[in-house]
């Protein structure tokens, strides 16, 4: 799928088929996250790929709005060192992960992590160092359905030279 098609058609998926996602595809997706731009090329992000169903259920139970992670065959937890631009860098990585999943024919949904009270619990559940920041827990899998919520038009959001 070409980049513009991915960018214009990707949607958040919250219902997944039980079919597993291959390690090969998950590595491609994580690699896309690794290659995201970072401020001053600091590269502060790390990724925990969770395919174990008990661990996914644990993460889903910790989140506020990510209960569907339990039903996805994979979850990629995006973590970052506490750098000046950790949230921007981690968000770029998470965006690349969601777009790469779509490009490979998979669904995904980004569950917020930063500033959530449960963030340290997810970091601990992943066995990661406590000093890392949780950026996102991203469900990955074969979509049962791809929602198509209405989006604002370009004319509603684009302003040229001034507001």
Long-range contacts (C-beta under 8 A, 24 or more apart in sequence): 1-102, 1-103, 1-105, 3-103, 6-99, 6-102, 6-103, 7-99, 9-102, 10-98, 10-99, 10-102, 10-108, 11-146, 11-147, 11-148, 11-149, 12-108, 12-109, 12-110, 12-147, 13-107, 13-108, 13-109, 13-139, 13-141, 13-143, 13-144, 13-145, 13-146, 13-147, 14-68, 14-109, 14-139, 14-147, 15-68, 15-71, 15-143, 15-144, 15-145, 16-68, 16-71, 16-72, 16-73, 16-107, 16-139, 16-141, 16-142, 16-143, 16-144, 17-73, 17-141, 17-142, 17-143, 17-144, 18-71, 18-73, 19-73, 19-141, 19-142, 20-51, 20-73, 20-74, 21-51, 21-73, 21-74, 21-106, 21-140, 21-141, 21-142, 25-104, 25-106, 26-51, 26-74, 26-76, 26-140, 28-100, 28-104, 29-76, 29-97, 29-100, 29-101, 29-104, 29-106, 29-140, 30-76, 30-97, 31-100, 32-96, 32-97, 32-99, 32-100, 33-76, 33-78, 33-93, 33-94, 33-96, 33-97, 33-100, 34-93, 35-96, 36-89, 36-92, 36-93, 36-95, 36-96, 37-89, 37-92, 38-85, 38-89, 38-92, 39-83, 39-84, 39-85, 39-88, 39-89, 40-85, 42-81, 42-83, 42-85, 42-89, 43-89, 44-80, 44-81, 44-83, 44-86, 44-89, 44-90, 45-78, 45-79, 45-80, 45-81, 45-89, 45-90, 45-93, 45-135, 46-79, 46-80, 46-128, 46-132, 47-76, 47-77, 47-78, 47-79, 47-93, 47-97, 48-76, 48-77, 48-79, 48-126, 48-127, 48-128, 49-74, 49-75, 49-76, 49-77, 50-74, 50-75, 50-76, 50-77, 50-126, 55-125, 58-125, 59-122, 59-125, 59-126, 59-137, 62-118, 62-121, 62-122, 62-125, 63-111, 63-116, 63-118, 63-122, 63-137, 64-116, 64-118, 65-111, 65-112, 66-109, 66-111, 66-137, 66-139, 68-109, 68-139, 69-111, 69-137, 69-139, 71-141, 72-109, 72-139, 72-140, 72-141, 73-140, 73-141, 73-142, 74-139, 74-140, 74-141, 75-137, 75-138, 75-139, 75-140, 76-137, 76-138, 76-140, 77-113, 77-122, 77-126, 77-128, 77-134, 77-136, 77-137, 77-138, 78-113, 78-134, 78-135, 78-136, 78-137, 78-138, 79-123, 79-126, 79-128, 79-132, 79-133, 79-134, 79-135, 80-132, 80-133, 80-135, 81-131, 81-132, 81-133, 82-131, 82-132, 82-133, 86-133, 86-135, 87-114, 87-133, 87-135, 90-114, 90-133, 90-135, 90-136, 91-135, 91-136, 93-135, 94-135, 94-136, 94-138, 97-138, 97-140, 98-138, 101-138, 101-140, 105-142, 106-140, 106-141, 106-142, 106-143, 107-139, 107-140, 107-141, 107-142, 107-143, 107-146, 108-138, 108-139, 108-140, 108-141, 109-138, 109-139, 110-136, 110-138, 111-136, 111-137, 111-138, 111-139, 112-136, 113-137
